[in-house]
Amino acid sequence: MAAKSDEIRLHLIREQEDEWQTTGRLEDRNGIELAKTLELPWRNNERNISRIPGGIYPVIKHISPKFGQSFWLQDTGSRSQILIHAGNYHRDTHGCILVGEGLKDINNDGHLDVYNSRNTITKLLRALPRKFVLKITTIGKDEI
């Protein structure tokens, strides 16, 4: 079932993209920032090397065998198992969305990473309902 825009609880705003990654922020419906985000860059929605397109997605809490407690985006078209989960580096995303307290180059490779990711996902899991709707947009692009 497609999500309705009036059910939106969170908004992921993609702010910057380079050849390695996309950084952004996760806000609640009041515009309060809850987390910084890290995803892969846009590469035609290709599995494991691209972020998913902007849009409105239903989301459910989920326990992933690989990533543990996470959120699972539904109705992602040709892509499956798109999660919001803990991780620090663009290589950890696998096409998913990583969340953290902030962005900084924690491994000195010249790329921004998210930090305090496990604490951030734990806070989100406690604060958010079992099901909600996420809107994903990119600054400067009309995707929806």
C-alpha positions as CSV (number, residue, x, y, z in Angstrom):
1,M,0.0,0.0,0.0
2,A,1.4,3.4,-1.0
3,A,2.1,5.8,1.8
4,K,0.2,9.1,2.0
5,S,2.0,12.4,2.3
6,D,-0.2,13.4,5.3
7,E,1.2,10.4,7.3
8,I,4.8,11.6,7.1
9,R,6.6,11.3,10.4
10,L,10.2,11.8,9.3
11,H,11.9,13.6,6.5
12,L,15.4,12.7,5.1
13,I,16.9,15.7,3.4
14,R,19.9,14.8,1.2
15,E,22.2,17.8,1.3
16,Q,25.5,16.9,-0.4
17,E,26.7,14.2,-2.8
18,D,30.0,13.3,-4.3
19,E,31.3,10.3,-6.2
20,W,31.5,8.3,-2.9
21,Q,28.5,9.2,-0.8
22,T,25.5,11.3,0.0
23,T,25.1,13.1,3.3
24,G,22.0,14.6,4.8
25,R,19.9,15.0,7.8
26,L,16.8,13.3,9.3
27,E,14.1,15.5,10.7
28,D,10.9,15.0,12.5
29,R,7.6,16.5,11.2
30,N,8.4,19.7,13.1
31,G,11.7,20.2,11.4
32,I,13.8,19.2,14.4
33,E,17.0,17.4,13.4
34,L,17.2,13.8,14.8
35,A,20.3,12.5,13.1
36,K,22.8,13.0,10.3
37,T,22.6,10.5,7.5
38,L,25.0,8.8,5.1
39,E,24.1,7.0,1.9
40,L,25.8,6.0,-1.3
41,P,25.6,8.4,-4.2
42,W,23.0,8.2,-7.0
43,R,24.0,5.5,-9.5
44,N,20.7,4.8,-11.3
45,N,19.3,2.9,-8.3
46,E,21.7,-0.1,-8.9
47,R,21.7,-2.6,-6.1
48,N,24.5,-2.2,-3.5
49,I,26.1,0.8,-5.3
50,S,23.4,3.4,-5.3
51,R,21.0,5.1,-2.9
52,I,17.3,4.7,-3.6
53,P,15.3,7.4,-5.3
54,G,13.6,10.2,-3.4
55,G,10.0,9.5,-2.5
56,I,7.6,8.6,0.3
57,Y,8.1,5.2,1.9
58,P,6.3,3.3,4.6
59,V,8.8,2.1,7.3
60,I,8.6,-0.6,9.9
61,K,10.9,-1.6,12.8
62,H,12.9,-4.7,11.9
63,I,15.5,-7.0,13.3
64,S,18.0,-7.7,10.5
65,P,20.2,-10.8,10.8
66,K,23.2,-8.7,9.6
67,F,22.6,-5.3,11.1
68,G,20.4,-6.0,14.2
69,Q,17.6,-3.6,15.2
70,S,16.9,-1.3,12.3
71,F,14.1,0.2,10.2
72,W,13.0,-1.4,7.0
73,L,11.7,0.8,4.1
74,Q,8.8,-0.8,2.3
75,D,7.6,-0.3,-1.3
76,T,11.0,0.4,-2.7
77,G,10.3,-0.9,-6.1
78,S,13.0,-3.0,-7.7
79,R,15.2,-2.7,-4.6
80,S,14.7,-4.8,-1.4
81,Q,16.0,-4.8,2.1
82,I,16.6,-1.1,2.2
83,L,17.2,-0.4,5.9
84,I,18.0,2.5,8.2
85,H,20.8,1.0,10.4
86,A,23.9,1.6,12.3
87,G,27.2,2.0,10.5
88,N,29.9,4.7,10.1
89,Y,31.4,4.6,6.6
90,H,30.0,4.8,3.1
91,R,31.3,1.2,2.6
92,D,28.9,0.2,5.4
93,T,25.7,1.4,3.6
94,H,25.2,-1.4,1.0
95,G,22.5,0.9,-0.5
96,C,20.9,1.5,2.9
97,I,20.8,4.6,5.1
98,L,23.1,5.1,8.0
99,V,22.3,7.4,10.9
100,G,24.6,9.1,13.4
101,E,24.9,12.0,15.8
102,G,27.0,14.0,13.4
103,L,29.4,14.0,10.5
104,K,33.2,14.0,10.6
105,D,36.1,12.1,9.0
106,I,36.6,9.5,11.8
107,N,39.0,7.2,9.9
108,N,41.0,10.0,8.1
109,D,40.2,8.8,4.6
110,G,39.1,12.3,3.4
111,H,35.3,11.4,3.5
112,L,32.7,12.4,6.1
113,D,31.5,9.5,8.2
114,V,28.6,9.4,10.7
115,Y,29.6,8.9,14.4
116,N,27.8,7.6,17.4
117,S,25.6,5.6,15.0
118,R,24.6,2.8,17.5
119,N,23.5,5.3,20.1
120,T,21.6,7.2,17.4
121,I,19.7,4.2,16.0
122,T,18.9,3.1,19.6
123,K,17.4,6.6,20.3
124,L,15.4,6.5,17.1
125,L,14.1,3.0,17.9
126,R,12.9,4.1,21.3
127,A,11.3,7.3,20.0
128,L,9.6,6.2,16.8
129,P,6.5,4.0,16.5
130,R,6.5,0.5,15.0
131,K,5.3,1.9,11.7
132,F,5.7,5.3,10.2
133,V,6.2,7.1,6.9
134,L,9.5,8.6,5.6
135,K,9.8,11.3,3.0
136,I,13.2,11.5,1.2
137,T,14.1,14.6,-0.8
138,T,17.3,16.1,-2.2
139,I,18.1,19.8,-1.9
140,G,17.8,21.4,-5.3
141,K,15.9,18.5,-6.9
142,D,12.2,18.0,-7.3
143,E,12.0,14.2,-6.9
144,I,8.4,13.7,-5.7
